[in-house]
Each structure stands twice: as structure tokens, then as C-alpha cells.
Amino acid sequence: MLPLLTFTPKRFVLGRRRLLLTVSGTGLLVLSILFTLLAPTSRSADELTASKSLAERLSTSTWGLAVPLAWLAAPLAEVRNGDSVDLLAVRSGDRPLAVAIAADLRVMGADERSIIFEVDEESASAIATARASGLLIVPLLRSTH
């Protein structure tokens, strides 16, 4: 009888390549699990910034001013923390007027009711004066380019 035609079960038929691939794949899996469990969780810059209070995020000699969205004559779409905004005061009617009241204000936070800007003394008083005078405030989002 020819050896190729015998029907005997081969025990532990595992080639050297398969054994090597199995062992190395298992080793890599175990190492990746260990690194995932033991590696320190790194926090992104946004998470670190969000964990600080508003007073800690403000620059020296600046204040946080919450401007209600009802004060704005136009909506400020897609504003994010860190964006720069310019504010214009406008008046319509017989004697229309448009005046720049604050420039390069940094957005510190925003929600559905207000936007918090980082302002200096001059910008804060200009915004308050414009609002007290009945002028509408138009926000202009600055480009980052």
C-alpha cells in the first residue's frame, strides 16, 4: 500500500509557521491589553482647560463678561471657546450709526442664553455704555486665517 493513501489520523498537525504566528499573535494581544490597562490616561488640552475655573483661564488684568444673546442684533453661529470676536454697536433710523466698541474679544464660554467674553476695562465699559444707550450689538467672528 502507498503511504499517501493511508487514512491514519495525524496528531498535532500544526506547522511551524502556524505555531509561530499563533504564539506571536497571542503575545501581541496580551501586551496590548497590558499597555491599555497600565498606561496613564492622557488628558487632552480641551479637557485640561475645561477642568480649570473661569477665573483661572482669564489672562492678567481681564474680566469675564457675560453678554446675553438678547443683546445681540445678529446670532453668533458656531462660536467655540478660544474664538476671537469683534463687537459693533449699531443704531438704525433717521441717523444710522455703526461704531466698533470692542475688538479681539476671546470667547471663554457659551450656552443657549449668553456668551462669556474675556474683556479689559475699556471693552467692558464700551459694551455697557452701548447697551445702556439702547444700541444693538452686532458680533463679528474673526477668521483664524
C-alpha positions in Angstrom: 0.0 0.0 0.0 1.2 3.5 -0.8 1.9 5.8 2.1 -0.2 8.6 0.6 -3.3 6.5 0.6 -3.3 5.6 4.2 -6.0 7.0 6.4 -4.4 7.4 9.8 -5.3 10.5 11.8 -2.3 12.8 12.3 -2.0 14.1 15.8 -1.0 17.7 16.5 -0.7 18.7 12.9 0.4 22.2 13.4 3.1 23.6 11.1 5.9 25.6 12.5 4.7 28.8 10.7 1.2 28.4 12.2 2.7 27.8 15.7 4.9 30.8 15.4 2.1 33.1 14.2 -0.2 31.9 16.9 2.3 32.5 19.7 3.3 35.9 18.4 -0.3 37.0 17.9 -1.2 35.9 21.4 1.8 37.7 22.8 0.9 40.9 21.0 -2.7 40.7 22.2 -1.5 40.2 25.8 0.9 43.1 25.5 -1.7 45.5 24.1 -4.1 44.6 26.9 -1.4 45.2 29.5 -0.5 48.6 28.0 -4.1 49.6 27.8 -4.6 48.8 31.5 -1.3 50.1 32.8 -0.8 53.2 30.6 -1.7 56.5 32.3 -4.7 58.2 30.7 -3.5 61.3 29.0 -5.9 64.2 29.0 -6.3 66.5 26.0 -5.8 70.2 26.2 -9.5 70.8 26.0 -10.2 68.6 29.0 -7.4 70.3 31.0 -8.8 73.7 30.1 -12.3 72.7 30.9 -11.2 71.5 34.4 -10.0 75.0 35.3 -12.3 77.6 36.6 -13.1 80.7 34.5 -11.0 82.9 36.9 -8.0 80.6 36.3 -8.5 80.8 32.5 -8.6 84.6 32.3 -5.5 86.5 31.4 -4.0 89.1 33.8 -5.9 92.3 34.1 -9.0 91.0 32.3 -12.5 90.1 33.4 -15.2 87.7 32.2 -18.3 89.5 30.9 -21.4 87.5 30.1 -23.3 89.1 27.2 -26.9 87.8 26.9 -27.9 86.7 23.4 -30.9 89.0 23.7 -28.4 92.0 23.4 -27.1 90.8 20.1 -28.7 92.1 16.9 -27.5 89.0 15.0 -26.8 85.5 16.1 -23.3 84.3 16.6 -23.2 80.9 14.9 -20.7 78.1 15.8 -18.7 80.0 18.4 -16.3 78.0 20.4 -14.1 78.6 23.4 -10.9 80.5 22.3 -12.5 82.1 19.2 -12.0 85.9 18.7 -15.0 88.2 18.2 -15.3 91.9 17.4 -18.4 93.8 18.6 -20.1 96.7 16.7 -22.8 98.9 18.2 -25.4 99.9 15.6 -28.4 102.2 15.5 -31.0 102.3 12.8 -33.5 105.1 12.0 -33.1 108.7 10.8 -29.5 108.9 11.8 -28.0 105.4 11.5 -24.7 104.7 13.3 -22.2 101.9 13.4 -19.3 102.0 15.9 -16.7 99.5 16.8 -16.9 99.1 20.6 -14.7 96.1 21.3 -12.1 94.2 19.3 -10.5 90.8 19.6 -12.5 89.5 22.5 -11.7 85.9 23.4 -14.7 83.6 23.9 -14.4 81.9 27.3 -17.7 80.0 27.2 -21.1 80.0 25.5 -24.6 78.5 26.2 -28.1 79.0 24.9 -28.6 82.2 26.9 -25.2 84.1 26.9 -21.7 84.3 25.7 -18.8 84.9 28.1 -16.1 87.1 26.7 -12.6 88.0 28.2 -12.6 91.8 28.3 -10.4 94.5 29.5 -11.6 97.6 31.3 -12.1 99.7 28.1 -14.1 97.0 26.3 -16.3 96.3 29.3 -17.2 99.9 29.7 -17.8 100.3 26.0 -20.2 97.3 25.9 -22.1 98.5 28.9 -22.4 102.1 27.6 -23.6 100.9 24.2 -26.2 98.7 25.8 -27.3 101.5 28.2 -27.6 103.8 25.2 -30.0 101.4 23.5 -27.7 100.4 20.7 -27.8 97.0 19.2 -24.7 94.9 19.4 -23.5 93.0 16.3 -20.9 90.3 16.8 -18.3 89.6 14.1 -16.4 86.3 14.4 -12.8 86.7 13.4 -11.2 84.2 11.0 -8.2 82.2 12.2 -6.5 82.5 8.8 
